[in-house]
């Protein structure tokens, strides 16, 4: 399913990414963790730079 990027969806995506960063902060800081953190931060910048209405593919995961 594809949804337009709304302020609420953007906020939800950024909140999810922040939670992932919090989890990574509790891990041993190795090259894999650093790579994931950098990737998440770049993705956050991308989401913040997109204008409202940009089509985003959305898939709901069970159990999360």
C-alpha distances in whole Angstrom, upper triangle without the diagonal:
4,7,10,13,15,18,17,14,16,19,17,16,19,21,19,20,24,24,23,26,28,28,29,32,33,33,36,36,36,34,31,30,31,29,26,27,27,24,22,25,24,20,21,23,20,18,21,22,19,19,17,14,14,10,8,6,6,7,9,13,15,19,18
4,7,9,12,15,15,12,14,17,15,14,18,20,18,19,23,23,23,25,28,28,29,31,33,33,36,35,35,34,31,30,30,28,25,26,26,23,21,23,22,18,19,20,17,15,18,19,15,15,14,11,10,6,5,4,6,9,11,15,18,21,19
4,6,9,12,12,9,11,14,13,13,16,18,17,18,21,22,22,25,27,27,28,31,33,33,36,35,36,34,31,30,31,28,26,26,26,23,21,22,21,18,18,19,17,14,16,17,13,13,11,8,8,6,5,6,7,10,12,16,19,21,19
4,6,10,11,8,10,13,13,13,15,18,18,19,21,23,23,25,27,28,29,31,33,34,37,36,36,35,32,31,31,29,26,26,26,23,21,22,21,17,17,18,15,12,14,14,11,10,7,4,5,4,6,9,10,13,15,19,22,24,22
4,7,8,6,6,10,10,10,12,14,15,16,18,20,20,22,24,25,26,28,30,31,34,33,34,32,30,28,28,26,24,23,23,20,18,19,18,14,14,14,12,9,10,11,8,8,5,5,5,6,6,10,10,14,15,19,22,23,21
4,5,5,6,8,10,11,12,14,15,17,18,20,21,23,24,26,27,29,31,32,35,34,35,34,32,30,30,28,26,25,25,23,20,20,20,17,15,16,14,11,11,13,10,9,5,6,8,10,10,13,13,16,17,20,23,24,21
4,6,5,6,9,10,10,12,14,15,16,18,20,21,22,24,26,27,29,31,34,33,34,33,31,29,29,28,25,23,24,22,19,19,19,16,14,15,14,11,10,12,11,10,7,9,11,13,13,16,15,18,18,21,24,24,21
4,5,5,6,9,10,10,12,14,15,17,19,20,21,23,25,26,28,29,33,32,33,33,31,28,28,28,25,23,24,22,19,19,20,17,15,16,16,12,12,15,13,13,10,12,13,14,13,15,14,16,16,18,21,21,18
4,5,5,6,9,10,11,12,14,15,17,18,20,21,23,24,27,28,31,30,31,31,28,26,26,25,22,21,22,20,17,17,18,14,13,15,14,10,11,14,12,12,10,10,11,11,9,11,10,13,13,15,18,19,16
4,5,5,6,9,10,11,12,14,15,17,18,20,21,23,25,26,29,28,29,28,26,24,24,23,20,19,19,17,14,14,15,12,10,11,11,7,7,10,9,10,9,10,10,12,10,13,12,15,15,17,20,21,18
4,5,5,6,9,10,10,12,14,15,16,19,20,21,23,25,28,27,29,28,26,24,24,23,20,19,19,18,15,15,16,13,10,13,13,9,9,13,12,13,12,14,14,15,13,16,14,16,16,18,20,20,17
4,6,5,6,9,10,11,13,14,15,17,19,20,22,24,27,26,28,28,25,23,23,23,19,18,20,18,14,15,17,14,11,14,14,11,12,15,14,15,14,15,15,15,13,14,12,13,12,14,16,16,13
4,5,5,6,9,10,11,13,14,16,17,19,21,22,25,24,25,25,22,20,20,19,16,15,16,14,11,12,13,10,8,12,11,8,10,13,12,14,13,15,14,14,11,12,10,12,12,13,16,17,13
4,5,5,6,9,10,10,12,14,15,16,19,20,23,22,24,23,21,19,19,18,15,13,14,13,10,10,12,9,6,10,10,8,8,12,13,15,14,16,15,16,14,15,14,16,16,17,19,19,15
4,5,5,6,9,10,11,13,14,15,17,19,22,22,24,24,22,19,19,19,16,14,16,15,12,12,15,12,10,13,14,12,12,16,16,18,17,19,18,19,16,17,15,16,15,16,18,17,13
4,5,5,6,9,10,11,13,14,16,17,21,21,22,22,20,17,18,18,14,13,15,14,10,12,14,12,10,14,14,12,14,17,17,19,18,20,19,18,15,15,13,14,13,13,15,14,10
4,5,5,6,9,10,11,12,15,16,19,18,19,19,17,14,15,14,11,10,12,10,7,8,11,9,7,11,12,10,12,15,16,18,19,20,19,19,15,16,15,15,15,15,17,17,13
4,5,5,6,9,10,10,13,15,18,17,19,19,18,14,15,15,12,10,12,12,9,9,12,11,9,12,14,13,13,17,18,20,20,22,21,22,19,20,18,19,18,18,20,18,15
4,5,5,6,9,10,11,13,17,17,19,20,17,14,16,16,13,11,14,14,11,12,15,14,12,16,17,16,16,20,21,23,23,24,23,23,20,20,18,18,17,16,17,15,12
4,5,5,6,9,10,11,14,14,16,16,14,11,13,13,9,9,12,11,8,10,13,12,11,15,16,15,17,20,21,23,24,25,23,23,20,19,18,17,16,15,17,15,12
4,5,5,6,9,10,13,12,14,15,13,10,10,11,9,6,10,10,7,9,12,12,11,14,16,15,16,19,21,24,24,26,24,25,21,22,20,21,20,19,21,19,16
4,5,5,7,9,12,13,15,17,15,12,13,15,12,10,13,14,11,12,16,15,14,17,19,18,19,22,24,26,27,28,27,27,24,24,23,22,21,20,21,19,16
4,5,5,7,11,12,14,16,14,10,12,14,11,10,14,14,12,14,17,17,16,19,21,20,21,24,26,28,29,30,28,28,25,24,22,22,20,18,19,17,14
4,5,5,8,8,10,12,10,7,9,11,8,7,11,12,10,12,15,15,15,18,20,20,21,24,25,28,29,31,29,28,25,25,23,23,22,20,21,19,17
4,5,8,8,11,13,12,9,10,12,11,9,12,14,12,13,17,17,16,19,21,21,22,25,27,30,30,32,31,31,28,28,26,26,25,23,24,22,19
4,7,9,12,14,13,10,12,15,13,12,16,17,15,17,20,20,20,22,25,24,25,28,30,33,33,35,33,33,30,30,28,27,26,23,24,22,19
4,6,8,11,10,7,10,13,11,11,15,16,15,17,20,20,20,23,25,25,26,29,30,33,34,36,34,33,30,29,28,27,26,24,24,22,20
4,6,9,10,7,10,13,12,12,15,17,17,18,21,22,22,24,26,27,28,31,32,36,37,38,36,36,32,32,31,30,29,27,28,26,24
4,7,8,6,7,10,11,10,12,15,15,16,18,20,20,22,24,25,26,28,30,34,35,37,34,35,31,31,30,30,30,28,29,27,25
4,6,5,6,9,10,11,12,14,16,17,18,20,21,23,25,26,27,29,31,34,36,37,35,35,31,31,31,30,30,28,29,28,26
4,6,5,6,9,10,10,12,14,15,16,18,20,21,23,24,26,27,29,33,34,36,33,33,30,29,29,29,29,27,29,28,26
4,5,5,6,9,10,11,12,14,15,17,18,20,21,23,24,26,27,31,32,34,31,30,27,26,26,25,26,24,26,25,23
4,5,5,6,9,10,11,12,14,15,16,19,20,21,23,24,26,30,31,32,30,29,26,26,25,25,25,23,25,23,21
4,5,5,6,9,10,11,12,14,15,17,18,20,21,23,25,28,30,32,29,29,26,26,26,26,27,25,27,26,23
4,5,5,6,9,10,11,12,14,16,17,18,20,21,23,27,28,30,27,27,24,24,24,24,25,24,26,25,23
4,5,5,6,9,10,10,12,14,15,16,18,20,21,25,26,27,25,25,21,21,21,21,21,20,22,22,19
4,5,5,6,9,10,11,12,14,15,17,18,20,24,25,27,25,25,22,22,22,22,23,21,24,23,20
4,5,5,6,9,10,11,12,14,15,17,19,22,24,26,23,24,21,22,22,23,24,23,26,26,23
4,5,5,6,9,10,11,12,14,15,17,21,22,24,21,21,18,19,19,20,21,21,24,24,21
4,5,5,6,9,10,10,12,14,16,19,20,22,19,20,17,17,17,18,19,18,21,21,18
4,5,5,6,9,10,11,12,15,18,20,22,20,21,18,19,20,21,22,22,25,24,21
4,5,5,6,9,10,11,13,16,19,20,18,19,17,18,19,21,22,22,26,26,23
4,5,5,6,9,10,11,14,16,18,15,16,13,14,15,17,19,19,22,23,20
4,5,5,6,9,10,13,15,17,15,16,14,16,16,18,19,20,23,23,20
4,6,5,6,9,12,14,17,15,17,15,18,18,21,22,23,26,27,23
4,5,5,6,10,13,14,12,13,12,15,16,19,21,22,25,26,23
4,5,5,9,10,12,10,11,10,13,14,16,18,20,23,24,21
4,6,8,10,13,11,14,13,16,17,20,21,23,26,26,23
4,6,10,12,10,13,13,17,18,21,23,25,28,29,26
4,7,9,7,10,10,14,15,19,21,23,27,28,25
4,6,6,10,11,15,17,20,22,25,28,30,27
4,6,9,10,14,15,19,21,24,27,28,25
4,6,9,12,14,17,19,23,26,28,25
4,6,10,12,16,18,21,25,27,24
4,7,9,13,16,19,22,25,23
4,6,10,13,15,19,21,19
4,7,10,13,16,19,17
4,7,10,13,16,14
4,6,10,13,12
4,7,9,8
4,6,6
4,6
4
